[in-house]
Amino acid sequence: DKNQKNPILHSLLKQVRLKELTEKKILIVCENIGSRLYLERRKGVVEELIGAHFKKGLGVEFVLEEKKIKKETPLFQFQPSTEDGFTRAGLNIKYKFDNFAVSTSNQVAFAASKAVASSPGKSYNPLFFHGGVGVGKTHLAQAIARQILDNNHKAKILFCPSDQFTNELIEAIQEKGTAKFRRKFRPLNLLVLDDVQFIGGKQTVQEEFFHTFNTIVSAGGQIILTSDRPLSHIKGLEDRLRSRFSGGLIVDIQAPDFELRTAILLIKAREKGVMIDMEAAKIISESVSDTRALEGALLSLCARVVGKSEKIDLEAVEDFFAERRKQPSQKKISPNDVIKTTCSYYNIRQSHIKSASRSSAIALTRQIIMFLLRTELQLKLEEIAYILKRKDHTTVMHGADKIKRLIMKDASFREGVDTIVRTLRSST
């Protein structure tokens, strides 16, 4: 409705009351002088709305009257929009099944998502997605929530990043409001906990989530979890939670292949109302492997062709990449990026990396950083030793070689390192 585009008018029209209706005019009661003056200045818009509800040609008169204790029926009733429901649930309206591109790398995840959306709490509970950045974990999790909410507007749904869950719990404990916190989370019909790997090592958070998980599932609710790493790679996760997470369906979503990247690009272009030649889309997909970088390239191309051409063609794409090759990268991966990303993945404090600690977890994380500084940043051994405060370059050489051997013989370990590399590359 036109009035909903003006939130002030929308709000005031919900507060006015009908006092008198004759064949020629309608008398409307306002609560205060400010409301009356505002509505009088927009009398034409109000008359247009009244014509749609009663009959055209009615004159409108606004009067001021003291507010009665007994509330009368509002002149206009407005239903809360679907978007409002999505917002309250923490959902992004753009994520839905219709615009999710399916290929061999994600078809199992897609099928499982559709099953859960149709029968929440029955098919796979919990549903655990893991994979690198930009593979569609969040898209699918939110698409499930969206369909459940579409099917049942009264469903209690929440999409919650794990750091939000953690922060709200800490605040509740500080303010002695844990009961309120539990009233928010435990009655949910669906809880999506995004980036669940970050609760690893947090004992109090895991304790609370364990009971939240049990309460929701016992009542027939659904749990969906997303992680940037396999369940076996989440450090510091309690056995009882690991057992609960393993009790449902665990799906590994692989990075999109060329065909899937092309399909994603065509869908994104259609959503933005931009035409793109198939050959142009293929060139972009061959040049950009990360999904988020793919959308970034599309946005840049849209900005270039707007007002000049009706579509993105092969010439526009070739010019775009030719210019990118001439320009230096806007942001290069720094040694600190490598340290921060690797420590985050293995749940190790950054300060421990440069310390003298030789604990196995810290030592292994440190060696992975050595390997990545060598392979991704092409730093010299001496430079890496200086950055990590090691005695000499031989320590770095042995550490990097150890990681290289582990990658060759341990597929699970290799997957973890690959995830860190994808995260680093997607951030540039």
N, C-alpha and C positions, 0 to 999 in steps of 0.2 A: 504493500500500500504506500501511497505517496507520503502519508503522515509518518510512516516508520522511517523514512529517510531523514526526517527532522526529529531527533530525539526529544528536544524540548517540547515541541508541539505534541508529539506522541504522549509524553508524560502528562501534560496539562489536560489533554482531551480525556484521559482516563480519570481525571479528578473532577471534571465538571458534572453537573446534574441537570436533567431535564425538569424544568419547572412548569412550562405550559406549552401546548401545541395547538395552534388554530389552523384554519385553512390558508392563512396568509403569512403567518410568522411562527417562529419557534423561540421560546424564552429559555435561556441557558444560565444557570447559576454558577458563578465562579467563587472560589474559596477566598481569594484576596484580590486586592487592587492590582497587584503585579500581574496576576494571571489574566485579569480582565483586560488590562491595557495591551498585553502581548497578543491575546486572541483577537482583539478589535483590529490590531494592525494587520492581522492575517485573516480578516473576515471572509475574503473571497475564497480562500482555500477551505475554510470551515464550511461555507455555504455549498461548495462543490461536494464535500464529503457528505453533508446532510442530504443533498439531492440524491446521492447514490443510495442512502439508507431509508429515506422517507419519500419525498417527492420533490421534483425540481421546481425552482422558482420561489421557494420559501425564504422569507426574510429572516435574518438572525439578529437577536438582541441579547446582549450580555448584561447581566445584573449581578450586583454584589450582595451576598447574604451570609449571615453567620453560619458556620458549619454546624449541622445538626449532629446530635450524639448518635442517633441511629443512621447508619450509612445507607444511602439510597443506591439503586442500581445505576452504575455508570452509563453514560450516554453511548459510549463506544467500548467494545470488548476487543482486546488484542491477544491472540494466541501466541505464546512464546515460539520463536522460530526454531527450526531444526538445528540451525547453526548455534543457537544458544545452548542446546543440549550437548552438542559436540564440544563446545568450549568448556562447559562445566566438567566434562569427562576428560579434559586434557587432550582432546583429539584435534587433528588437523583435517579440515574438510576435504583437502585434496587427495587424501589417501583412501582409495576404494579399490574393489576388485576389478572394476571395469577398466581402469587405466593401469593395471599391473601386467607387464609383458611376461609371458610364460615361455620357457625353453627347458632344455634338458637339465640345466644347472639348478633350476628352482621348481620343477614340476611337482616333486614330492611335497615340498613346502606349501605350494599353492593348493594342492589337493587336500592336504591335512587342514589347512586354514579354512577351506570351504566346509569341510566336515565339522570342524569346531564351531564355525559361525552358525551352522544349521542346527547343531545339537550341543550347545555349550554345557560343559560339565559331564558329558557322557562319552564323547569320542576319544579324545586324547587329553588327559589331565594329569600333570601340566603339559603344555606344549612348549618345547624348548627349542628356539632357533639360535644357531650360532653361525658366524661367518664374518668376513672382513667388512670394512667400511663400504657403504654404498651398494650392498648386494640385495637389499630389499627387506631386511628383518623388520624394521620399524613400519614400513609400508604395509606388510602383511598383517602385523600385529594390530595396527590401527584399522585396517580394512575389516578384520574380524569384529573388532569392537563396534565399528560403524554399522555393520549388518545386524549385529545383535540389538543395537539401539534402535535401528530402523524397524526391526521386527517387534520390539517391545520398548516403547518410549519410557516405561516406568522402571526399566532395568537399571540397577545401580552399577555404573561402570566407571573405572578410573584407569587412565594411562599415566604411569608414574615412573619417571627416571629414578634409579636407585639412590642417586645423591639427594633427590627431593625427599624420598622416604627417610633417609638417614637424617637430613637436616630437620625435618618435622619431628622426628622422634627425639632428637637432642633438645629441640626447643620445648617439647612437651615435658621432658624430664626436668629441665631447668625451671619450668613454670608450674611443675606439679600438675600437669594436665594430661597424663597418660590415658586417663579414662576417655577423654575427648578424642584423643588420637585413635584409640581403638574403636570408638563409635564411628569414626570416619572410614576406617579400612576394613574392619571385620565383617560388617553386614554386606559388603559388595557382592554382586553377582558375577562380576568379572574384574580381575585385577591384572593389568599388564605391567610387569616390572621390567623396565628397560635398562640395559647394561648391568645385569645382575652380578657381573664379575666384581663390581666395586664393593659389594658387601663382604667380600673375602677378607678375613682377618679382623672384622669388626664384630666382636662377640655379642655385645648388647643388641646391635642391629639384627644379627642373625637369630638371636633368641626371640626377639619380637616378631620377626618375619616368619619364623617357624610356627609360632602360634597363630599368626594371621593366616598363613597358608592352610593350616589344619582346620581352622574355623570356616574359612570360605569353602574349601573342598567338602568338608563334612556336611555343609548346608546345601550341597549340590551346585556350588559356584565353580567358575572356571579360572584357572591360573595360566597366564602366558608369560614366558620368560625369554629375554633376548640377551645375547652375549657376543662379544667380539672374539671369543675363543671357545674351544671345546670344554665340556664340563670337567674333564680330567685335568685341564690346564688352569682351573680357577684355584689359586693358592689360598690357603687359610679358610677353606669352606668346611664347615662342620660335617661330619659323616652323616648325621641324621638328615641334614638338608640335601646333601649329595644323593642320599637314598631316595628322598622325596622327589627330587628333580629327575632321577633315573626311572621313576615309576610311571612316567607318561611316555610321550614320543619325543625323541631328540632328532632334530633335522639339521644337517649341515648344508647351508646354502653357499654354493660355489660362486666365484666371480663370474660375471656375465661373459659369454663368448661373443664372437663377432656378430652373429645373427641376432642375439638378444640385445646387444648394444644398439644395433640398427633399429630394432623394433621399439626400444625404449625412446630413442631419439625421435622417431616418427610420432609416437604417442605424445611426447612432450611438445613437439611442434604443433600438433593438432590442438592441444590444450591452450596454447598461446595464440591460436588463430593464425599461424604462419604456415605457408606452403613451402615444402622443401622437395627438391628433386631426389629421386631414389639414389642416383649416382653420387650426388652431393652428400647424402646421408651416409653412404658407404665409406666415402673418403674420411668423413669425420670419425666414424666408428673404428676405422683402421688406425687412425692417428691418436685417438684418445681411448684408453683402456678402462679408466675409472668412471663409474656412473655419475658421480657428483661433478667431476671435471667435464663430463659430457654435457651436462645441463649448463654448466658455466660457459662452454664453448657455444652452445646454442643461443644463450642469452646475448653473448657478445655479437654473434652473427645477426641476431634479430635487430640489435641496436644499429648495426651497420647498414642494413637494407631498408629499415623503416623510412618511408617517405621517398625512397629511391626506386624500389622494385617491389613487385607483389609477392615474390618468392625468393627463397635461398637457392641459388643455382650453383653449378660446378665452378663457375668463374669466381663467384663471391667466396666460396670455400677455399679455393686455391690462393686467392689474394690474402685471405685471413691467415692461413698457415704460413704463407711466405713472409708476412709481416712479423708473425710470432717468431720465426726462425732468426730474423734480423735483430730482435730485441732480446736483451738479457732477461733471464727469469726474474719475475717480480720478487720472489722470495725463495731463497735457497735453503735447503735443509742445513741446520746448524748442528754442531756437536751437542749443544744443550737440548735440541729437539730429539736427538737420538737417545740421550740419557733419560730425558723426561718420559718419552713414549715407552721405552723398554722397561723402565722402573714401574710405570703405571701398569703395564701388561703383567709383570710378575709380582706386583704388589710389594715392591721394595722401596724403602726411603731413598731419595736421591743422595742424601748426605752420606749414606753407607757406601756408595760406589767409590768415593774418593778416600774412604777411611782405610784403616789397616785390617779391618775385619776379614777373616778367612772362612766364615761360615759357608757351607756348600751353596746355599741359595744365593747369597750375595756374590760369591765368587763366580758362579755360573752366569748370573746377570751381568756382572762386570765383563766377563769374557765375550758375551754376546754383543755388548756395546763396543768392545774392541773390534770384533769382526765387522760390525756394521759401519763403524767409523772408517774402517779400511776399505770395505767393498762399496759402500754407498757414497762416501765423501772422498774416497781416494786419498786419505791423509797418510802421511809418512808415519812409520812406526814410532819415531822419536816424538812426533807431534802428539800422537795418541798417548804415549807414556806421560808426556807433560800435562795433558788435559786431565788424565785420570790419576795423576800424582803417583805413578809407579816408578820404581827405581831406574829401570832402563828399558830399552826397546825389546830386549829378548823376552821379557814377561809378556809384552803385547803380542809378539810373534807366536809364542807358544799358545797363548790364550785363543787367538784367532784361528790357529791351526786346529785346536781342539774342537772348536765350534764347527769348522768345516767338516771334520770327520763325523761329528754327531749328526749333522745335516744329511750326510751321505747314507748313514746306516739307520737312522731313526725317523720314520715318516711323521710320527706324532710331533716330535721336536721340530722337524722342518716346517710343519704347518704353523707352529707358533711363531717362528722367526719370519715366515712369509707374511703372517698377519701384521707383525710390527712394520715390515717393509711397506706393505700396502697402506698402512695408516700414515706413515711418514710421507710417502709419495702423494697421497691424496690431500695432504695439508699444504702443498706448495702451489 
